[in-house]
Amino acid sequence: MKVISIGSHPDDVEIGMGGTIAKHSDKGDEVKIIICTLGGESGHHKERKEEAHNAARILGANTLEILDYPVYKLNNPTLEFTNIIKKKIEEFSPDRIYTHSPFDHHQVHVGVSTSVSKATNDVKQVLFFETISSTTTDFRPNAFVDITNHIEQKIKSLKAHKTQSNRFYIQPGITRSLANSRYVWGKVGSDPNGLAEAFTIHKLIL
């Protein structure tokens, strides 16, 4: 299987589905991560690039591509950005795409979700991940991935983002807590210490 995960900023993909990426990699799937922007001019662009590459290696992703699209243009993305994403998708020809949920407080996340949704007409499987810092309560998951055996890789990939280490949502305790809640709530299994990541299905054609 060929998989693309598209996040707005460095660390979004790891937060939303780092365990799932590690699981895909362990299965031998070909995984590509696309990061749309490095943020505003005041950000640590060089450091964030290095952190993103380190995190991708930890998760076993085959490819990481950073578009570095101007962040202010993603607040209200245009056809130009949608076409850029569409071209990247066509070049890789994935079986499945993961990206942000449209139910999100972060305007850039919503913009990326909207553009990806428009660009995936020819992709049979599109799923939305959640970002604990900003996904709203309207996010109602209906697909789950057991990441019990991949949580350490996820946490290690989050720790690779050293410039963001003070963020509450990147802390291991919060990561584990959400993953345990998703495992139990989603009835993924019977292990009281089980861990899962949650998704909503945008499109699933088998």
N, C-alpha and C positions, 0 to 999 in steps of 0.2 A: 504494500500500500504506500502511496505517496501522499504526504500530508504537509499542508502549510498552516502555520500559526501566525496571525497578523496582529501585532500590538501597536498601540500609538507610540509609547515611549519605551526606553530600556526599562526593564523589570516588570512591565505589564503582563507579558506572556508567562514569565516565571511565577508571578503571583496568581494568575488565573488558572494555569494548567501546567506548571512545571513537572508535576508528577506524571501527568498524562504524556508529556513529551518524552520523559525518561522511559515510560512503559512502551511507547511506540518504538523508541530506539532499541530497547532490549529485544523487541519482537523482530527486529530487522527491517522495520519500515524506514522509508526515506523521508526525513523530516527537514523542512526548511522553515526558518523563522524570518519574518520581515518586520522591521521596526520602522515606523513611518516618520518619526521626527526625534531630534535630540533636545527639543525644547527651545526656549528663548535664548537670546544672545548672552544672557548672564549665567547660563548653565555651564557645568563642567563637561564640555563636549568631548574633549580628548579622553578624560577619565571615564566618562559614561560609555564611550565606544569600547574601551578596553574591558570594562566591566561586563558589557553585553557579550562580547566574544568569550570571556572567561566563563560566564554563566551558560552560554550555549554549549561549550565544550563539556562542562560538568554534566549537562543533561543528555549529551550524546547526539545533539542535532548535527545533521550533515552539513548544513549551510546556514549562515546568517547574513542577511542583507539589510543594510541601514540606508534608507532612502534619504534621510535628512531633509525632508520636505519642510518648508517654513511653517512653524507651528500656528502662526496667526491665520494662515490660509485653511487650516483644518477646522477652525471653529464653524465655518460655513463652506464645506468643501465644494469645489466646482467640478464640472465635467472633466477638466484637465486631470485632477487627482484620480478620479474614478477610472479614467483611461490608463493612467500610469499603473494602477493596481491591476486592472484587467490585463494589461500586457504582461505583467509579472506572473500572473496566474496562468496565462496561456503558455508562457515560456516553460513553466514547470509542469503543467498539466496534472494537477493533483486529483486524487480520488476524494479527498476531504479537506475542508477548510475550517479553521477555528478563528474566531475574532471576538471583539467586544460585543456585549449585549447593547441593544438600543436603550435599555432601561438603566440609565447611568446619569449621575449628577455631573460628570465631567463632560463638558461640551466637545472636547477633542475626541474623547472615546466615542461619543454618539456620532460625530462626523465620520470617523473611520468606519464604524459599524455600518452606517448608511451607504458609504461608498463601496465597501466590500460587498454588501448585499446586492447592490446594483451591478457589480462586476462579475457576479458568479452565476449567470444564467446557464452556463454550460457545465457547472460543477454539481454533481448529484448529492453531495453531502456537505451541509454548512451548519455548524453549531456555534452557539454563543457561549463564551466563558464569563465568569463573574470576577470582578476586581473588588476585593473586600473594602477598599478605601472609598469606593464611589458607586458601586452597583446599587440600585434602589430596591426597595421591597417589592416592586412589581416584577422583578426577576423571579420567575417560577420554574425551577429546574424540572426537567422530565427525562434527563439522561445523566448517568453517573459512571465514573471510572474509579475502580478500586485502586488506590495508590498506597496501600499499607506498606508494600515492599519497596516503595520508591520515595517515601517522604524524606529520607535523609538526603537524597540527591536534590530534591526540591529546596530544602532548607539551605543546603550548601550553595545552590545556585543563587538564592536570595542574598546570602552573605557575601557573594561576589560583588554585589552592588554596594560597595563601601561608602560611596558618597550619599547613599540613602539610608545608612544604618540607623539613623535616629528616628526614622519614620515608624509610627506605631504598627502599621499594617504589615511591616516586613519582619516583625519579631517572631521567633520560632513558636512561642506559646500561642500566639494568635493564629498562626498558620495551622498548627496542630488542632486547635480548638474548632476552627471552622471545618477542617477536614473530618474530624470526628463527628461533628453535627451533621454534615452532609452524608456521611456513611450511615448513621443511625436513621436520620430523617428519610433518606432515600431507600431504606431497607436493602442496602447493598449486601449485607451478610449478617452473621450472628456474632461476630467478634466485637465485644464491647469496646475494644481499643482500635477497631478498624478505622480506616481513613479513606476518604474519597474526595474527588473533585466533581463539581456539579455543572451541568450545561443545559441550555435550552436548545431544542432542535428548530432551526430555521427551515431546513430542507433535508429530507432523507429519502432518497430514491434507491431502492435495492434491485 
